[in-house]
Amino acid sequence: MHPQTHQVLCHLITAGSITNVEAHAVLRCRSVSKRISELVNTYGIDVAKLHRRDSTGQRFVRYVLINPRVAMTTAEMFYPVEA
């Protein structure tokens, strides 16, 4: 798993959702859509795309994690948590 993909997955697990702006500001990930596609197509993580508009009318997509338990298991497969 690509390190940025793992960062996006961990953020989704802890926060529940992410946008492009959040991914860039917090994770320094410029292409969150590519990372989400990798999570969905390669690892089978369920992520919903919610199309929204901000207060100025600008459109954006919020990616929402559907099943955190499956995502946590997948994250631990690639980066095990040490006790």
MARDREN-618854 format. One record per residue: residue number from 1; residue in one letter; x, y, z of N, C-alpha, C in turn. Coordinates in steps of 0.05 Angstrom, whole numbers, plus 32768, in hexadecimal, padded with zeros to 4 digits. Each point is the difference from the previous one (the first is absolute). Layout:
BEGIN
+-----+------+--------+---------+------+---------+----------+-------+--------+---------+------+
: seq : type : n.east : n.north : n.up : ca.east : ca.north : ca.up : c.east : c.north : c.up :
+-----+------+--------+---------+------+---------+----------+-------+--------+---------+------+
: NUM :    A :      X :       Y :    Z :       X :        Y :     Z :      X :       Y :    Z :
...
+-----+------+--------+---------+------+---------+----------+-------+--------+---------+------+
END
This chain:
BEGIN
+-----+------+--------+---------+------+---------+----------+-------+--------+---------+------+
: seq : type : n.east : n.north : n.up : ca.east : ca.north : ca.up : c.east : c.north : c.up :
+-----+------+--------+---------+------+---------+----------+-------+--------+---------+------+
:   1 :    M :   8011 :    7FE8 : 8000 :    7FEF :     8018 :  8000 :   8012 :    8019 : 8000 :
:   2 :    H :   7FF9 :    8013 : 7FEF :    800F :     8019 :  7FFE :   7FFE :    800F : 801B :
:   3 :    P :   8015 :    800C : 800A :    7FFF :     800E :  801A :   7FEA :    8015 : 8002 :
:   4 :    Q :   7FFC :    800F : 7FEB :    7FEA :     8014 :  8001 :   7FE5 :    7FF3 : 8001 :
:   5 :    T :   7FFD :    7FE9 : 7FF3 :    7FE7 :     7FF2 :  8001 :   7FFA :    7FF7 : 801C :
:   6 :    H :   8015 :    7FF7 : 800E :    7FFD :     7FF8 :  801C :   7FF9 :    8018 : 8011 :
:   7 :    Q :   800C :    8017 : 7FFB :    7FFA :     8018 :  800F :   7FE2 :    8008 : 7FFC :
:   8 :    V :   7FF7 :    7FFE : 7FE8 :    7FE4 :     8007 :  7FFA :   7FEE :    7FEC : 800E :
:   9 :    L :   8006 :    7FE7 : 7FFF :    7FF0 :     7FEB :  800E :   8000 :    8005 : 801E :
:  10 :    C :   8016 :    8006 : 800C :    8001 :     8006 :  801D :   7FEF :    8018 : 8007 :
:  11 :    H :   8002 :    8015 : 7FEF :    7FF0 :     8018 :  8004 :   7FE2 :    7FF9 : 7FFF :
:  12 :    L :   7FF8 :    7FF0 : 7FEC :    7FE4 :     7FF8 :  7FFD :   7FF7 :    7FF0 : 8019 :
:  13 :    I :   8011 :    7FEF : 800A :    7FF9 :     7FF0 :  8018 :   7FFC :    8012 : 8018 :
:  14 :    T :   8012 :    8014 : 8004 :    7FFE :     8011 :  8018 :   7FEB :    8016 : 7FFD :
:  15 :    A :   7FFE :    800C : 7FE8 :    7FEE :     8017 :  7FFC :   7FE6 :    7FF9 : 7FF3 :
:  16 :    G :   8000 :    7FEA : 7FF1 :    7FE7 :     7FF7 :  7FF3 :   7FFD :    800B : 7FE4 :
:  17 :    S :   800D :    8016 : 7FF9 :    7FFD :     800B :  7FE5 :   8018 :    8012 : 7FFA :
:  18 :    I :   8003 :    8007 : 7FE6 :    8015 :     8012 :  7FF8 :   7FF9 :    800E : 7FE6 :
:  19 :    T :   800A :    8018 : 7FFB :    7FFD :     800E :  7FE7 :   801C :    8005 : 7FF4 :
:  20 :    N :   8001 :    8009 : 7FE7 :    8019 :     8007 :  7FF4 :   8010 :    8014 : 8010 :
:  21 :    V :   7FF2 :    8015 : 8009 :    800D :     8016 :  800F :   800C :    7FF5 : 801A :
:  22 :    E :   7FF0 :    7FEF : 800E :    800A :     7FF5 :  8019 :   8018 :    7FEE : 7FFB :
:  23 :    A :   7FFF :    7FEF : 7FEB :    8016 :     7FEE :  7FF9 :   8019 :    800F : 7FFA :
:  24 :    H :   7FFD :    8016 : 7FF2 :    8018 :     8010 :  7FF9 :   800B :    800E : 8018 :
:  25 :    A :   7FEF :    800C : 8010 :    8009 :     800F :  8017 :   800C :    7FEF : 8016 :
:  26 :    V :   7FF2 :    7FEA : 8006 :    8008 :     7FEF :  8017 :   8015 :    7FEB : 7FF8 :
:  27 :    L :   7FFC :    7FF3 : 7FE9 :    8010 :     7FE9 :  7FF8 :   8014 :    8006 : 7FEA :
:  28 :    R :   7FFF :    8018 : 7FF5 :    8010 :     8008 :  7FE9 :   7FFC :    7FED : 7FE8 :
:  29 :    C :   7FE8 :    7FF7 : 7FFD :    7FF8 :     7FEE :  7FEA :   7FF1 :    8011 : 7FEC :
:  30 :    R :   800B :    8002 : 7FE8 :    7FF4 :     8012 :  7FEB :   7FEA :    7FF2 : 7FF0 :
:  31 :    S :   8000 :    7FE5 : 7FFF :    7FEC :     7FF2 :  7FF0 :   7FF1 :    7FEC : 8011 :
:  32 :    V :   7FEE :    800A : 8011 :    7FF1 :     7FEE :  8012 :   7FEE :    7FED : 7FF0 :
:  33 :    S :   7FF6 :    8009 : 7FE9 :    7FEE :     7FEF :  7FF0 :   800F :    7FE7 : 7FF6 :
:  34 :    K :   801A :    8003 : 7FF9 :    800F :     7FE9 :  7FF8 :   8004 :    7FEC : 8017 :
:  35 :    R :   8005 :    800B : 8018 :    8003 :     7FEE :  8018 :   7FE6 :    7FF3 : 8007 :
:  36 :    I :   7FEA :    800E : 7FFE :    7FE6 :     7FF4 :  8006 :   7FFA :    7FEA : 7FEB :
:  37 :    S :   8006 :    8005 : 7FE7 :    7FFC :     7FEC :  7FEB :   8010 :    7FE7 : 8006 :
:  38 :    E :   8018 :    8003 : 8009 :    8011 :     7FE9 :  8008 :   7FF4 :    7FF1 : 8017 :
:  39 :    L :   7FF6 :    800E : 8014 :    7FF3 :     7FF3 :  8017 :   7FE8 :    7FF0 : 7FF7 :
:  40 :    V :   7FF0 :    800B : 7FEE :    7FE7 :     7FF3 :  7FF7 :   8006 :    7FE9 : 7FEE :
:  41 :    N :   8010 :    8005 : 7FEB :    8004 :     7FEC :  7FEB :   8014 :    7FEA : 8007 :
:  42 :    T :   8014 :    8006 : 800F :    8015 :     7FED :  8007 :   7FFA :    7FF2 : 801A :
:  43 :    Y :   7FF7 :    800F : 8014 :    7FFD :     7FF5 :  801B :   7FE3 :    7FFB : 8009 :
:  44 :    G :   7FED :    8008 : 7FEF :    7FE4 :     7FFA :  8006 :   7FF4 :    8010 : 8017 :
:  45 :    I :   800B :    8017 : 8006 :    7FF6 :     8011 :  8015 :   7FE7 :    800F : 7FF5 :
:  46 :    D :   7FEA :    8001 : 800F :    7FE8 :     800E :  7FF8 :   8002 :    801E : 8007 :
:  47 :    V :   8001 :    8010 : 7FEB :    8001 :     801D :  8004 :   7FEB :    800D : 7FEF :
:  48 :    A :   7FEF :    8012 : 800D :    7FEC :     800E :  7FF1 :   800A :    801C : 7FF8 :
:  49 :    K :   7FF7 :    8009 : 7FE9 :    8007 :     801B :  7FF6 :   7FE7 :    8012 : 8004 :
:  50 :    L :   8003 :    8014 : 8010 :    7FEA :     8013 :  8004 :   8007 :    801A : 7FF2 :
:  51 :    H :   7FF0 :    8008 : 7FEC :    8005 :     8019 :  7FF2 :   7FF3 :    8017 : 800F :
:  52 :    R :   800F :    8014 : 8007 :    7FF7 :     8016 :  8011 :   8008 :    801B : 7FF3 :
:  53 :    R :   7FF5 :    8015 : 800C :    8007 :     801C :  7FF9 :   8007 :    800F : 801A :
:  54 :    D :   8015 :    8010 : 7FFF :    8006 :     8010 :  8018 :   7FF0 :    801A : 8000 :
:  55 :    S :   8005 :    8011 : 8013 :    7FF1 :     8019 :  8003 :   8002 :    8013 : 7FE9 :
:  56 :    T :   8016 :    7FFD : 7FF0 :    8003 :     8011 :  7FE9 :   7FF5 :    7FF4 : 7FE6 :
:  57 :    G :   7FF6 :    7FE8 : 8002 :    7FF5 :     7FF2 :  7FE8 :   8014 :    7FEE : 7FF3 :
:  58 :    Q :   8018 :    7FFE : 800A :    8015 :     7FEF :  7FF4 :   7FF9 :    7FE3 : 8006 :
:  59 :    R :   8002 :    7FEF : 7FEB :    7FF9 :     7FE4 :  8003 :   8019 :    7FF1 : 800B :
:  60 :    F :   7FFB :    7FEB : 8010 :    8015 :     7FEF :  8009 :   7FF4 :    7FE4 : 8006 :
:  61 :    V :   8012 :    7FED : 8004 :    7FF8 :     7FE4 :  8007 :   800A :    7FFA : 801B :
:  62 :    R :   7FEF :    7FF5 : 8011 :    8008 :     7FF5 :  801A :   7FFE :    7FE2 : 7FFE :
:  63 :    Y :   8017 :    7FF3 : 8006 :    8001 :     7FE3 :  8000 :   7FFB :    7FF6 : 801C :
:  64 :    V :   7FEC :    7FEE : 8002 :    7FF7 :     7FF6 :  801A :   8005 :    7FE2 : 8002 :
:  65 :    L :   800D :    7FF7 : 8015 :    8005 :     7FE4 :  8005 :   7FE6 :    7FF2 : 8009 :
:  66 :    I :   7FF9 :    7FEA : 7FF2 :    7FE7 :     7FF2 :  8006 :   8003 :    7FEC : 8016 :
:  67 :    N :   8015 :    7FEF : 7FFF :    8003 :     7FEB :  8014 :   801B :    8002 : 800D :
:  68 :    P :   8002 :    800E : 8017 :    801A :     8004 :  800D :   800E :    7FE6 : 8009 :
:  69 :    R :   7FF1 :    7FEC : 8008 :    800C :     7FE7 :  800A :   8010 :    7FF2 : 7FEA :
:  70 :    V :   7FF5 :    7FFF : 7FE8 :    800F :     7FF4 :  7FE9 :   8019 :    8010 : 7FFA :
:  71 :    A :   7FFD :    801A : 8001 :    8017 :     8012 :  7FFA :   8016 :    7FFD : 8014 :
:  72 :    M :   7FF8 :    7FFD : 801A :    8015 :     7FFC :  8015 :   800F :    7FE6 : 7FFC :
:  73 :    T :   7FF2 :    7FEB : 7FF8 :    800D :     7FE7 :  7FFB :   8013 :    8002 : 7FE9 :
:  74 :    T :   7FF8 :    800D : 7FEB :    8011 :     8004 :  7FE9 :   8019 :    8010 : 8007 :
:  75 :    A :   7FFC :    8015 : 800F :    8017 :     8011 :  8008 :   8014 :    7FF0 : 8011 :
:  76 :    E :   7FF6 :    7FF0 : 8012 :    8012 :     7FF0 :  8011 :   800E :    7FEA : 7FF1 :
:  77 :    M :   7FF5 :    7FF7 : 7FE9 :    800E :     7FEC :  7FF0 :   801A :    800B : 7FF5 :
:  78 :    F :   8000 :    8019 : 7FF8 :    8017 :     800C :  7FF4 :   8013 :    800D : 8014 :
:  79 :    Y :   7FF5 :    800B : 8015 :    8010 :     800D :  8015 :   7FF6 :    7FF6 : 801B :
:  80 :    P :   8009 :    7FE8 : 8009 :    7FF7 :     7FF5 :  8019 :   8005 :    8013 : 8018 :
:  81 :    V :   7FED :    7FFF : 8013 :    8003 :     8010 :  8018 :   8010 :    7FEE : 8014 :
:  82 :    E :   8016 :    800C : 800A :    8010 :     7FF1 :  8013 :   7FF6 :    8004 : 801C :
:  83 :    A :   7FFE :    7FEB : 8010 :    7FF6 :     8002 :  801B :   8016 :    8009 : 8013 :
+-----+------+--------+---------+------+---------+----------+-------+--------+---------+------+
END
